[in-house]
Amino acid sequence: MAKVVGGFLVPHDPVMFVAPDAPKQEVRDRMWKAFDTCAERLAELRPTSVVIVGADHYMLFGTNCLPSFLIGTGDVDGPLDALPGLKRGVIPDSAPLAQHIAEHGLANGYDWAVARALTVDHSVSIPNQLIVQPLREAGARVGTIPVYLAAGVDPYIRLTRAVSLGRAIREAVDAWPDDERVAVIGSGGISHWVGTADMGRVNEAFDREILDYATSCDVDAIARLSDEYILKNGGNGGMEIRNWACAMGALAGARGEVIDYAPVPEWVTGLGFVQLHLQ
């Protein structure tokens, strides 16, 4: 039988690749090391599939189609927005399980949009490359299942819906008859302002509030946050905490542990790393 075995909440900051030397040495070393720690701890969970919950950044779906939530159920590659050190390539998938998650959702009130072939962007590719790919390089067979939420552009998925969608993913995994060990990664955030006059601002107080919700896995508290509050205190990039909320919903009852956090204005983001341990 399949089961969810744990999860992580991580950033997907492309500026780390574009301007890797911008912050002080100590800060950048800590942030890259945090990704390494997540990879090491993911390996300890021995996953066979990893669901990565990313944010629509407009570049994937444009203005013609803005799905509230989408799952890749076939071939996966990316990133579409290749960066220095983040080259485009094929990403091993877990298509049968992804298709099951979509079908289980459809039977239980979750009308998934599906992509039978999907070129992902950096919100999936960065955690895939830095956290999941090291397992493959060590010989493990691990498939990535990309999930996208309307967390980058409006109309945003409601936080309550993001949490319930995470629970639906967990229920679908529990109902899968094959032997799978599934980890869930919420990718994004924390505070950052993208393409505005405040770009480069980081709100550490907001970030630590979100980290507190994550360590207690308090999905109800995070779901009560209004969009107005998030936009004011966490910026338009802070809306990506929906991806964290979804992962927290899939890890209901977990205990969160902060691996590291730093406000890094040089990388325009508050970078937080949390492991969600199931009891």
C-alpha positions in Angstrom: 0.0 0.0 0.0 1.1 3.6 -0.7 1.7 6.1 2.1 2.9 9.7 2.6 6.2 9.5 4.5 7.1 13.1 5.1 7.6 16.5 3.5 9.5 19.7 3.2 8.7 23.4 2.7 11.4 25.2 0.7 12.0 28.3 -1.5 12.5 28.2 -5.2 14.5 31.4 -5.6 15.9 31.8 -9.1 18.1 34.7 -8.1 20.3 32.2 -6.2 21.2 30.9 -9.7 21.4 34.3 -11.5 23.4 36.1 -8.8 24.9 33.4 -6.7 27.6 35.6 -5.1 25.4 38.5 -4.2 24.9 37.8 -0.4 27.7 37.4 2.1 29.6 34.1 1.9 28.2 32.9 5.2 24.6 33.5 4.2 24.9 31.9 0.7 26.8 28.9 2.1 24.0 28.4 4.7 21.2 28.6 2.1 22.8 26.1 -0.3 23.6 23.9 2.6 20.0 23.9 3.6 19.0 22.5 0.3 21.7 19.8 0.8 20.3 19.0 4.2 16.8 18.6 2.7 18.2 16.2 0.1 20.0 14.2 2.7 16.8 14.0 4.9 14.7 13.1 1.9 17.0 10.2 1.1 16.4 8.9 4.7 12.7 8.7 3.9 13.4 6.4 0.9 10.7 7.9 -1.3 9.6 6.4 -4.6 7.6 9.4 -5.7 7.8 13.1 -4.7 4.9 15.5 -5.2 6.3 19.1 -5.7 3.7 21.8 -5.3 4.7 24.9 -7.3 3.2 28.3 -8.3 1.9 29.4 -11.7 4.2 32.3 -12.7 2.2 33.2 -15.9 5.0 31.8 -18.0 3.5 28.3 -18.1 -0.2 29.0 -18.8 -0.1 32.6 -20.0 -3.3 34.7 -20.0 -5.4 32.2 -21.9 -5.7 29.5 -19.2 -5.3 30.0 -15.5 -6.1 26.7 -13.7 -6.9 26.9 -10.0 -4.9 23.6 -9.6 -3.2 21.3 -12.0 -1.3 18.1 -11.9 1.1 16.7 -14.5 0.0 13.1 -15.3 2.5 12.3 -18.1 5.9 13.2 -19.3 7.7 15.9 -17.4 10.7 18.1 -18.4 12.0 21.5 -17.6 12.6 24.1 -16.6 11.0 26.2 -19.2 13.0 29.2 -17.8 16.4 27.6 -17.9 19.0 29.4 -15.7 22.7 29.2 -15.2 23.2 25.9 -13.3 19.6 24.9 -14.0 19.5 23.4 -17.5 16.4 22.0 -19.1 16.1 18.2 -19.3 13.8 15.3 -18.8 12.5 14.8 -15.2 11.6 11.2 -14.2 7.9 11.0 -13.5 5.4 8.9 -11.6 2.7 9.1 -14.2 0.5 6.2 -12.9 0.3 7.6 -9.4 -0.3 11.1 -10.7 -3.2 9.9 -12.9 -4.6 8.1 -9.9 -4.4 11.3 -7.8 -6.3 13.2 -10.5 -9.0 10.4 -10.9 -9.4 10.1 -7.1 -9.8 13.8 -6.9 -12.4 13.9 -9.6 -14.4 11.3 -7.8 -14.3 13.3 -4.6 -15.0 16.8 -5.5 -11.6 18.0 -6.8 -11.8 18.9 -10.5 -8.1 18.7 -11.3 -6.8 20.3 -14.5 -4.4 17.8 -16.0 -1.3 18.1 -18.2 -0.5 14.9 -20.0 2.9 16.4 -20.9 4.3 19.3 -18.9 7.3 21.5 -19.1 7.7 22.9 -15.6 9.2 26.1 -14.5 11.7 26.9 -11.7 9.2 26.5 -8.9 9.3 22.7 -9.6 12.7 22.4 -11.2 14.7 24.0 -8.4 13.5 21.7 -5.6 13.6 18.8 -8.0 17.2 19.5 -9.0 18.5 20.3 -5.5 16.6 17.9 -3.3 15.3 15.0 -5.5 17.9 14.6 -8.2 20.7 13.8 -5.7 18.8 10.7 -4.7 18.7 9.6 -8.4 22.4 10.3 -8.7 22.9 8.0 -5.7 21.0 5.2 -7.5 17.5 5.6 -6.3 14.5 5.4 -8.6 12.3 8.4 -7.7 9.5 10.0 -9.8 8.5 13.6 -9.6 4.8 14.6 -9.7 4.4 18.3 -10.5 1.4 20.1 -9.0 0.6 23.8 -9.7 -1.6 26.1 -7.7 -2.9 29.5 -8.7 -0.5 31.1 -6.2 1.6 33.3 -8.5 -1.2 35.3 -10.3 -4.8 36.1 -9.5 -7.4 34.7 -9.3 -5.6 33.0 -6.4 -6.7 29.6 -5.1 -8.2 30.1 -1.7 -6.0 29.1 1.2 -8.7 26.8 2.6 -8.9 25.1 -0.8 -5.1 24.7 -1.0 -5.2 22.9 2.4 -8.1 20.7 1.5 -6.3 19.9 -1.8 -3.3 18.7 0.2 -5.6 16.4 2.2 -7.1 15.1 -1.0 -3.6 14.2 -2.3 -3.0 12.4 1.0 -6.3 10.5 0.6 -5.5 9.6 -3.0 -2.1 8.2 -2.0 -3.6 6.2 0.8 -6.1 4.7 -1.7 -3.3 3.7 -4.2 -2.9 -0.1 -4.0 0.7 -0.2 -5.2 3.7 0.0 -2.8 4.7 3.7 -2.9 6.5 5.9 -0.5 5.5 9.5 -1.2 7.0 12.8 0.0 5.4 16.2 -0.6 7.4 19.4 -1.1 5.7 22.8 -0.9 7.8 25.1 -3.0 7.8 28.9 -2.7 7.9 32.0 -0.5 8.4 33.3 1.9 8.2 37.1 1.7 9.2 38.8 -1.5 7.9 41.5 -3.9 8.2 40.7 -7.6 8.4 43.4 -10.2 7.3 46.2 -7.8 9.0 49.2 -6.3 9.5 47.1 -3.1 11.4 44.4 -4.9 14.3 43.4 -2.6 12.3 44.0 0.5 12.1 41.1 3.0 9.7 41.1 6.0 11.3 38.9 8.6 8.4 39.3 11.0 6.0 37.9 8.4 8.4 35.1 7.5 8.7 34.0 11.2 5.0 34.0 11.6 4.7 31.6 8.7 7.5 29.5 10.0 5.7 29.3 13.4 2.6 28.0 11.6 4.7 25.5 9.7 6.5 24.1 12.8 3.2 23.5 14.5 1.6 22.4 11.2 -1.3 24.8 12.1 -3.1 24.6 8.8 -6.2 26.4 10.3 -4.1 29.4 11.3 -2.4 29.7 7.9 -5.7 29.3 6.1 -7.2 32.2 8.1 -4.8 34.7 6.6 -6.4 37.1 4.2 -5.0 37.9 0.8 -4.9 41.6 1.9 -2.7 40.7 4.9 -0.4 38.5 2.9 0.0 41.1 0.1 0.7 43.8 2.6 3.2 41.9 4.8 4.6 39.2 2.5 4.3 40.8 -1.0 2.9 39.3 -4.1 5.5 36.5 -3.8 4.2 35.8 -0.4 1.0 34.4 -2.0 3.1 31.3 -2.6 2.6 30.2 0.9 -0.4 28.5 -0.6 2.0 25.8 -1.8 3.2 25.4 1.8 -0.4 25.2 3.0 -1.1 22.5 0.4 1.9 20.4 1.6 0.9 21.0 5.2 -2.6 19.7 4.4 -1.1 16.5 2.9 1.0 16.1 6.1 -1.8 16.7 8.6 -0.6 15.8 12.1 3.0 16.4 11.3 5.6 18.1 13.4 7.6 20.9 11.6 11.3 21.5 12.1 13.0 24.6 10.8 16.2 23.5 9.0 17.3 27.1 8.4 16.0 30.6 7.6 17.5 33.9 6.5 16.2 37.1 5.2 18.3 37.6 2.0 17.4 40.9 0.2 20.3 40.3 -2.2 18.2 37.3 -3.4 15.0 39.3 -2.9 13.4 36.7 -0.7 13.1 35.4 2.9 14.4 31.9 2.5 12.9 29.3 4.8 13.4 25.6 5.0 11.2 23.3 7.0 10.9 19.5 7.3 7.5 18.1 8.2 7.9 14.9 10.2 5.0 12.6 10.5 4.5 11.3 14.0 
